Amino acid sequence: MNANEPTTRSGTQAALSRFPLGSRARARGPLLGRVVIALSLAAAWGCTVTTTPGSPDSGGTTPGVDGGTTPDDGATPPPPDAGTTPDTGTTGGGDATVGVLGFTPSNGIEAALAAIDLSKLVDIDVVDDEQLRIDCVVNNSSGCVEMTVVQSDGSSIELYVAKSWKIEPAGVLSVLDKTPVVLVGVSTINVLGLLNVHATADATVAGGFIGMTNGTAGGPGKGTAGVQSVSNVDTGIAGGGGGYCGAGGAAGKATATNGGAGKTYGTPAIVPLAGGSAGGPGSLAPGGGGGAVELVAGTSVTISAGGIVSAGGGAGYDGTDTGLYVASGGGSGGAVLIEAPAVTIAGTVAANGGGGGGGASGTLDAHDATTNATAAPGGQPATTGAGGAGSAGATVAGTAGGAGDAVGGMFSPGAGGGGAGFIRINTTTGVATLGGTLSPAAGSACVSQGTLAH
């Protein structure tokens, strides 16, 4: 993304262009009939449920605050399965009791569900609009319930419960919460349009970590900050890409102290629910980490053909000639956890990394993470110093940035691309129906399946 054009249209934004403005969501049910709902995923009840403390993994802190556990040494997380064979254990997210849905969802939401009168809930139907906000209690009384739940590591997640959720083909459900989000459908969840928890440049939602230009915050897998040139004596060093399941890409001319790749953290089970990390800052803020969303349904979750769940990372900003402004790294992908007795993926679930900024503005600005299995490109100057691509498909690590020109040359080093986030699917049998696109890819260390806890 160009430092002088912070609102540049990204690859993810282009994918959203088929969803026009002016959307609404309608509640279908005996309480409201057809009532237009302005949905905003913001606190309305202020109800908080605290789970029993446990041993947290390395994520789950509040976005923008590096108060979490220390990231690991950068090694790839322990490979789960190939994305088709179930794990031998349960999800690890709940106790051994059968919950109100017939199973115990991960991340401590069962106590909150048990406190809700499920008979009063209504069906939520998202019919259009690029900026749909969920505020399910403002116009819906008890027909849709929102609560804050505290996870075992002390971090908060926002819980939204309805009878069912359906995002129509032209519908876009954009989450605005700053903490990870859980959508529960007592019966079903069906995504035919777009469910959006992705970062846009340095702006994050749903628990994605945001980076700062001074190098603070950014998350457990944040990329290392770059450094500007000194009076054209050198070309500077760009920021590294953020990591989560996959490591970020290093910046061109990275050193032991500047431009290093973001490390891996978290667990394949996505317990606790936590978002992706920001890239390393250059002269401007880095790409933010993708958000985290958990979809839970009592009967089934279906991502239909054409439907998209997007938890990608944001693009870094491009630098300028001779290192006076150096590029910033791309953010890592976030997390998507899906739990239901039956899960069908005929559409796309993506948690890709964002592209790293190029050493100077040129033919192509860095792109936010894509909503498919094609990597988001880094910034492309006319010659050297290209930004690293974000992760996608079978490639779970971000790509390193180009070295740029020699001292006194025209183009500064490129920033690193963001690494992949996690995708996890838990079902009764431990085997979902996978006919669509998963990115990161099934078979990678970042996609796994397991069985529901009972």
N, C-alpha and C positions, 0 to 999 in steps of 0.2 A: 504494500500500500504506500502510495506516495506521501512523503512528509508534508507536502504542500496541498494534498488533496485527501484529507482524512475521511471523506465520505465516499471514496471510490467504490463503485459497484463491485462486489466480490462474486466468486464462483457460487457461493451459497445463495447470495441474494439473487443471482440470475436464475437459480433453480426455483426461487419463490415467485418469479414474475408471473407465473400462470395463475396466481391467487390474487384477485383484485381487492382493492380497498372496499371498506363498507361492510365488514362482516358482522354477523350476529350469531348468537347461539340460542337455540330454543329448547326449553324444557318441555318434555312430553310426559304427562302423568296426571293423576287425578287431582293433585293439589293446585296445579297452575294452568292446566290446559296448554295453550300455546302462549307462553310468556317470553318476551325478549329478555335475554340475560346479558348484562355487561359483565364479563368474567375477568378478574384481575389477579388471581393468585396472591392476594395481599391479606394480612391478618385482619379478621373481622370479629371472630369470637374471642381470640386471645386465650384459648384453652390450651394448656400444656400437659402432656403426658410424659413422664420420665420412666425410662426402662431401667432394668437392673444393670448396674455397671459391670463391665467385663473388660477384657483385654483388647483395646482397639488396635487396628492396623495403622499404617502410616499416613492416613488421609483424614478427611472429615473435619478440618478446621473451618472456621468462618472465612468466607472469601475475603481476600485482601489482607489477611492477618497470618503471619507465619508462626502460629502458636501450636502447630501440630507436632507429631513425632518426627524424629530425624529420618530423612530418606535413607534408603539402603545404599549399597556401594555401586549402584548402577547396573548390577547384574539383571538379566532378564528374569521376571518372576517365574516361580516354579511352574512348568507347563502343566495345565490341567489335563483336558483331553483334547481331541481333535475337533471338538464342536459338534460331534454327532454321537459319541458314546457317553452315557451319563457317568458322573462321579459315583463312587460307591457309597458315599455318605449323604447326609441331608444338606440343606443349604447352609447350615451353621448360623442362621440368623434368628432362630426362635427357640422356644422351649419344646418339650415333648408332648404338649397337649394339642388336641384338635380344636382349632379356632372356629369362629363364627362362619368362616367361609369353607370349612371342611378341612383346612390345613392352617398352619401357622406361618404367616408371611415373615420375611426377613426384616431386620432393622427395627424390631420392637414396636410395631404398630398394632399388634393384636389387642392390647389393653384399651387403646383408643377405639378400635372397632367395637369392642364389647360394650362400650358405653353409649353407643348410638342406637336409636330406634330405627332399624333398617327398613321397617314397613312403611315409613314416611318418605323414603327417598324417591327421587324421580329420575327419568332418563334424560341425559344431557346430549343434545344433538348440535354439533358445531357445523354450521352451514356455509359460512364464507368468511372473508376478511383476513388480511395479512397481519393485522395487529390485534388479534382476538385476545382479550384478557379474561382470565378466570377469576371471578369473585363470586363463588357459587352461593354465598349466603346473603349477598346484598339484596338481590331481587327474588331469592328463592326460599327464604325462611328455612324450614328444616328439611326441604327437599334435596339439598346438597349441603354437606357438612364439611367445615374446614377446621383443622386443629394443628397445633404445634406439638411435635413429638421430640423428646430428647433421646438421642441414641446412646449406646453403651459407652462411647468415647466422650460424651458430654456435648457433642455438637447437635444442632437442631435441624430437623427436617420439617417440611410443611406437608400436611396430609389433606387430601381432598377426596371425599367419598360421595358417590352417587349410585343410583340403581344400575345405570350403565352409562358408558361414554361412547359416542360415535362421532368421528370427524369425517364429514362428507368429502367427496372428491375435490370440491372447491374450497374446503375449509382449512383454516390455519389456526392452530392453537399455540400461541406464543406465550411462554412462561416468563413472567417478570419478577418472580421471587428471587431474592439473593441467596437463599438457602436451597439445598436439594429438595426435590418435590416427589411426592408419591401420589399417584392417581389410583383410586380403588373403585372398581365397578363390581357391585355385589353379584351381578350376573355376568356381563360381558364388557369387553373393550374392543372396539373395531376402528382401526385407523385406515381411512381411504384417502385422506388428504395429508396434511403436514402437522406433526407434533414437534415443536421447535424449542430446544434448550441449548442451541449453539451460541458461541461467542461471535460477535461482530467486531473485528479489529480488537481494540483493547476493552470493549464493553462486554461484561459477563452477566450471566443469569444462572439461577438454579445451582448454586454452589461452585461454579467455575471460579478459579482463583484469578484475581486481577493483579497485574504487575504495576510497579511504580517506576518512574524515571530515575529515582535515586537508588534503585536496586533492592529496596525493602519489599516485603510481602512477596506474592507470586506463587506460594504453595510449596509443598514438599519436593516437587520435581521441577522447580523453576530453573530456567536457563540462567547461566552466569552473565552478568552485565558486560557490555562492551565499554570502550573508552574512546573519546574523541581524539583527533590528532592535535598535536601541539604546533601551531603556526606553520602548518604544511611540512613539518620535519618528517612526518610519517603519514600513513593513510588511515590510522586509527584501527580499532577492532570492533566488529559488530557484536550483537548479543547472540547467545546460544538459544536453540529451540527448547521449549518446555517438554518434560517427560511425564508419563503416567504408567501405563502398562509397557509402552515402548519408550525408549530413550529419545530425547530430542537430538537434533543435529547440531554439531559444533559450528561456530562461526568461522569464516575464513580468517586465517592467521591467529586462531585462538591460542591463548597461553594458559599457564597453570592458574592464573588469577582472573582472566577476562575471556569472555566468549565461549566458555565451556558448555557442553551439552547438558540439558536437564536430565536428572536420574529417574529411575523407575521407583515406584512405591505402590502400595495397595495390595489387594488380594483378588483373585479371580471371582470369589463369591460376592464381591462388592458389598462387604459388611465391614465397617459402616458404609453408608451411602455417601460418596464424596465425589466432587468434580475434578476436572483436570487442572493442570498448572500452567501458568503464564510463561512465555519466553523470557529471555533476558533483555533488558532495556538497552537501547542505543541512546541516541539523542532524544528520542521520543519514546512513549510507552510501548511495551511489547504487546504482541497478540495475547489475548486472554485465554484461559483454559475453558474447555467445553463444560457445560453443565451436567448435572446428574439427575436422572429420572428413573423411578421405579413404577412399573405398571403391574397392578395386581387385580385379578378378576376371579370370581367364584366359579365360573364355568370355563371361559375361554378368553384368550387374547388373540386377535387376528390383525396382522399388518397386511392389508389386502394389496393386490396388484395396483401399483401407482401410489400407494401409501408410503410415507416416509417418517421415520423417527430420527431426528438429527441432533447430535450432541457433539458437534465438531468444534475445534479450536479456532481462534481468530488469527488474522494475518498480522505480521509485523510491518512496521513502517519502513519505507526505503530511506537510504541515506542520500547524501549529496556528494558532489565531486570533491576529491582530495581530502575526504575524511572530516570536513568541518562539521558535518552531521553524519553520524554513523547509523547503520540500519539496526532494527530491533528484531528479535527472534519471534517465530510463530508459536502460538499456544498449542498445548496438547489437546487431544480429544478428551471428552468426558466419560460418562458411564451410563449404560442402559441396562437395567435389571428388569426382567419380565418373569412374572410368576402366575401360573394358572394351571388347572388340571390339563388343559390342552392349549398349545400355542402353535399358531401357523404363521410363518413369515413368507408371504408371496410378494411383498414390496421390498422396502429397503430399511435397514437399521444401520446407521453410520455414526462412528465416534472417531473421526479422522483428525489429523493434526493440521494446523494452519501453515501457510507458506511463510518462509522467512523473508524479510525485506532485502531488496537488492542494494548493492553498494552505491548506486545512484539511480535516479529516475531514468527510465528508458522506454523500451517498447512495450513492457508489461509490468504492471504493479503486482505486488504479492497479493494472493487471494486467500480469503477465509477458506476453511475446510470445505470440501465438496460433500454433496449428499449422495455420492455413489462410490464406486471402487477406483476412481481415477484420482491421482494425487493432486492436491492444490499446488499450483506452481509458485515458486518464490519470485521475487522481483527480478526483472530481466533488463539490466542496462544494455547499452548498445554492444559492448564488448565483454569485458571481464567483470568479476565481482557479482555474479548471480546469487540470489538468495536460494537457500535450500528448499526443496519441495516438502510439503507435509506428508505424513504417513497416509497410506491407503491400501486396501486389499491385503495381499500377503506381506507387504512391507510395513512392519510395525514401528520402525524407527524413523525419525525425521532425517532428511538429507542434510549434509554439511553445506555451508555456504562457500562460494568461490573465494579465492585468495585476493582477487583484485589486482591492481597494478603495483608495480614497484614504487618505492618512495618517490614522490614528486609526480606520479602518474595521475591519470584522470579519474580512475574508478576505485572506490574504497572496497574493502571486503564485504561479501554478502553475509547475511545472518542465517542461522540454522533454522530448519523447519521443525514443526512440532511432531511429537510422537503420538502413537495411538492410545486411545482410552480402552476401557473394558466393555464387553458385552457378555451378559450372563442370562441364561434361560433355565428356569426351574419348572418342571412339570411332574405329573403323577408318575409317568413311566421313565422320565429322565431323557426322553427323546422327542424333540419338537419336530414339526413338519417344516423343513427348510427348503423352500423352492425359490426364494427371492435372493436378495443381495445382502450379505453381511460384510461390513468394512469397519474394522479389521476383519479379515476373512476367517471363515470356519476352518479349523485346522491350524490356526495360529495360536500362540500362547495367550492371546488376548480375548479369545472367544471360548466359552465353556458352557456345558450343560450339567444340570444336577436334578435331584428329586426334591419334591416339596417336603417340608418338615411337618410331622404330625405329632 
